[in-house]
Amino acid sequence: MPLHLSQLLAQRAALSPSREAIVCPRGRWTFSQFNDRCTRLADAFAELGVSEGDRVAIYARNGEALANAVFAAARAGATAVVLNWRLSAAELAYILADAEPSALLYEDEFAPVVELLIEAQPLRGIVRVGERGPGVDYDSIVDRSGPLASGSREVRADLPAVIMYTSGTTGRPKGAMLSHEALIWAAHGNANTLDWRQDARFLLVAPMFHIGGLSPLITNVLKGCTTVLRADFDPTEVWQTIAAERITSMMSVPLMLQAMLAVAKATSVDASSLSWVSCGASAVPKALIEACLDLGISVQQVYGTTEFCGAVSFWTTEMGLAKAHSQGKGLLHGEIRIVNPATGTALPAEEDGEIWCRGPMVFSGYWRNPDATQAALHRGWYRTGDIGRLDNDGFLYVVDRLKDMIISGGENIYPAELEAAIRTVHGVADVAVVGRADAKWGEVPVAFVVCKPGSSVMEADILTACRQRLAGYKCVKAVEFVNSLPRNAVGKILKQELRALR
């Protein structure tokens, strides 16, 4: 039977019991210790009523408890739902209502929100990491003595290990189901496409509620590497961690790298251990790549998506700086095809079309959303919704997005969510949100608003409506009041024309 996540961890613990697996401010654990803690947490989930096929929600920042809960849910035969802690209570409530988890593990800094959530969504079991709030104490579970369970349940590898919610163009989050085997195939692809060595010490500061944070953790378990976890990104503290822990590799987004380079220019930093940085979520400027090379750090540009369990392609420095403006070549075990989005026919090299990808790491579909699943999957191919091309050498270039998603500081922002919030403002007749180029964040959302005759809508009203309903990073950063929005013959808003007004 193909491996599932908890079997992967158990085998790694058997092979490398004394290797350091997890490091975070709460402590250090070898693979043997980490596997034992995973077993104890899985037993606790079962005692709290988690049954095979259930969901376990995880509401925590990067740390040992979050990493443990993902593998413990698998050991219990359940599916982990990793929550984005940056979302508002209303957004989280929607996800919990959709996923219907039977249990929740959370960090106590989120206790006030949890108390609101569980009023609307009853749960059979709650595990608290920290001292305040409802639930069973996490440390009392994982630190207790006594015999361990004999092993993990026999779980089919094609069943979902993780449901990761990613907002869609309709504005409602969709739960991408990532199976055990798909996540492990993706880990194999990462490990065998990049120079991912067993003696690596990987800094994981990219949040694990994104696939770019979760996928490296699984790759590190596969390879037997050490994962050093940080809950928040601070460029100065990241450099201190790199020096203290002798970090060799890490995952980032361009905004993180820019901040780290600014610190490196202003102060003395120790980059001697850092070999490579994987960077994605938006295009990595060539100047940024070259600045990192001056410090002896190779940048590996990644193009990926949740629905492919992470990376679709990588550009590495070995591929040459002449191709640095590409997204490199496809991940091992994966395929990339450029397709005419209207006809579904494959296009030749150098022609722009929709990027499709296929491989054993493709997702299983969207949780309880067959229509969205059918639209996204075609005979095993995942339709990314991005426009790109392959050159004659097989390098992928991402040109634009079919979807109107905005990427700001590495975070995905969907205009439909913002537009829905703005339409609640009394006096708003019409609205469209597009991305505006920004030197710091890459893009920021800007709203074009049409007011009803005689109304007196102010920019502050629009901003307040966004802040009340959405996470802070999603909110529009500017408002343009216009007399009308450009539309085509069938009434569709021509956002390309609005982008030209930026």
PEFEN-V805654 format. One record per backbone hydrogen bond with DSSP energy under -0.5 kcal/mol. NH is the residue of the N-H (numbers start at 0). CO is the residue of the C=O. Records with the same first field share a line. If there is no record, write none. Layout:
NH->CO ; CO
This chain:
6->3
7->3
8->4
9->5
10->6
11->7
12->8
13->9
14->10
15->11
18->15
20->28
21->28
22->226
23->26
26->23
28->21
30->15 ; 18
31->16
33->29
34->30
35->31
36->32
37->33
38->34
39->35
40->36
41->37
42->38
43->39
44->40
45->41
46->42
47->43
48->45
49->44
52->76
53->50
55->78
56->102
57->80
58->104
59->57
66->62
67->63
68->64
69->65
70->66
71->67
72->68
73->69
74->70
75->71
76->73
77->72
78->53
79->160
80->55
81->79 ; 162
82->57 ; 80
84->82
86->83
91->87
92->88
93->89
94->90
95->91
96->92
97->93
98->94
99->95
101->54
102->54
103->124
104->56
105->126
106->58
107->128
109->106
110->107
113->109
114->110
115->111
116->112
117->113
118->114
119->115 ; 116
120->116
123->101
124->101
126->103
127->135
128->105
129->127
135->125
137->127
140->136 ; 137
141->137
142->138
143->140
152->74
154->152
158->155
160->177
161->177
162->79
163->161 ; 175
164->162
165->173
167->171
170->167
173->165
175->163 ; 173
176->364
177->161 ; 175
178->176
179->158
180->156
182->178
183->179
184->180
185->181
186->182
187->183
188->184
189->185
190->186
191->187
192->188 ; 189
193->189
195->190 ; 193
196->194
199->196
201->199 ; 225
202->248
203->201 ; 227
204->202
209->206
212->206 ; 209
213->209
214->210
216->212
217->213
218->214
219->215
220->216
221->217
222->218
223->219
224->219
225->199
226->20
227->201 ; 225
228->22 ; 226
229->203
233->231
237->233
238->234
239->235
240->236
241->237
242->238
243->239
244->240
245->241
246->241
247->200
248->200
249->275
250->202
251->277
253->279
255->252
256->252
257->253
258->254
259->255
260->256
261->257
262->258
263->259
264->260
265->261
266->262
270->268
273->270
274->247 ; 272
275->247
276->297
277->249
278->299
279->251
284->282
287->284
288->284
289->285
290->286
291->287
292->288
293->289
294->290 ; 291
295->292
296->291
297->274 ; 295
299->276
300->298 ; 314
301->278
302->312
303->301
304->309
307->304
308->305
309->304
311->302
312->302
313->328
314->300
318->315
319->316
322->319
323->320
325->322
326->395
328->313
330->311
331->188
333->330
334->357
336->355
338->336 ; 353
339->344
340->338
343->339
346->337
349->389
350->347
352->387
353->338
354->385
355->336 ; 353
356->381
357->334
359->332
361->358
362->306
363->176
364->176
366->174
368->365
372->368
373->369
374->370
375->371
376->372
377->380
380->377
381->356
382->375 ; 380
383->354 ; 381
386->399
387->352
388->396
390->394
393->390
395->327
396->388
398->386 ; 396
399->386
401->384
402->384
405->412
407->405 ; 410
408->406 ; 440
410->407
412->405
414->412
416->413
417->413
418->414
419->415
420->416
421->417
422->418
423->420
424->421
427->424
428->426 ; 449
429->449
431->447
433->445
435->443
437->441
441->437
442->440
443->435
445->433
446->477
447->431
448->446 ; 479
449->429
451->426
454->451
460->457
461->457
462->458
463->459
464->460
465->461
466->462
467->463
468->464 ; 465
469->465
473->470
474->470 ; 471
476->444
477->444
479->446
480->478
481->448 ; 479
487->491
490->487
493->485
494->492
496->493
497->493
498->494
499->495
500->496 ; 497
501->498
